[in-house]
Amino acid sequence: MRKLICLAALCFLGYSQVQAQSQYYIQKDTVSGGHLLKGIISRDVLAQDSTFTWWKENFVAYAKDNEHVQKFAANSKDVELVVFMGTWCSDSHYIIPRLFSFLDAAGFPSSRVTLIGTDRAKTTISHLTQAFGITNVPTIMVMQNGKEKGRVVEYGKTGVAEAELAAITALP
């Protein structure tokens, strides 16, 4: 049953990306007083929102490790990423811009990344967090042929998310 839910969610995500780059809404964040984005968003939305000053700071500050970049680039030809994040979450503020900097260095196209914003309760559109078993953000899922190959939750098990992504893509 869980596989069926995941397949349905992936179909929804694929359809959503064909229909539009971003399908989200802005919700007032009752904790910070700012706003948060909930739904399918794009990196451009994050980069262009002047209230998200954390995006540019962390995108530019990331020092890429060429070994991880090359390993990921060599093994990521047939994978897609499904990324859950919170625009309210300090871990997401740090990790997500750096993830995109890493992906750019590896030549991984943004069109193969589905970025999903959650609220503070870690809910989003169409119950996607429940379907994928998301309990923490950010969560970066590596998908291959419609199946999850592995995931990195927050900073990962080692604290080096890009090393873990490279290792996941190298798995058979």
CORDA-V390813 format. One line per field, one symbol per residue. phi: phi as a letter, one per 20 degrees, with the letter a starting at -180 (. if undefined). A space follows every 10 residues. Layout:
# CORDA-V390813
phi: ???
This chain:
# CORDA-V390813
phi: .fffffffff fffffffffa fccbcecfef eeneccdcpe ccfffffeef eeffffgeff ffefegffff ffgfddfddc ddcdbcfeef ffgeefffgf fffffemeff fdcddcedef emdbfllfff femedccfcd dedclmcfer bddlenfdnc gffffffffe ff
